[in-house]
Amino acid sequence: MQSKGFLLLNDLGTTGYEVWTSVREMELRLCRGMSDRGFLPILGVSRMTEEMASRYRSVGALVTYLSHDRGEAHFRKEIGRVVQRYNVQLL
């Protein structure tokens, strides 16, 4: 049986992708909790340091890179692909 996906979209902006904050810690705990409940946590980001991505992966989350660089329509199409591929039930 395929896991149920939980997609958390997170635009870290131009500086937030380098800094671990209390918000990142809360997201990490949310991902851990969702994983414990049988969901595959998927973090959709435009960019993130490898160190930060590794922390999310350590609790069972998948980090996927989604970008607005090619326009809103392409961004939405990328989200749709993630939703279908990972059986996303919560967004």
C-alpha positions, 0 to 999 in steps of 0.5 A: 500500500502506498503511503499517504503524502502530506505536502508542506509548501514552504517559500523560504525567500532569499534569506530564510533558506540558510537559517534554522529558526523556531519555525523550521523546528516546528516544521521538523516536529510536524514532519516527524509527527506526520511520519509517525502517523503513516504519512510521507511528509514532503517539504516543497521548497524553492531552495534549502541548504543541504544541512537543513534538508538533511535534518528533514530527511532524518525524520522521514521527510522528502525534500522536493524543489519547486520553483516559481522561476518559470512562472505560476502555471509551471509552479502549479503543474509541478505541485500537481506532479508531486500530488499525484506521484506521492499520493498527497492527501493533505496540502 
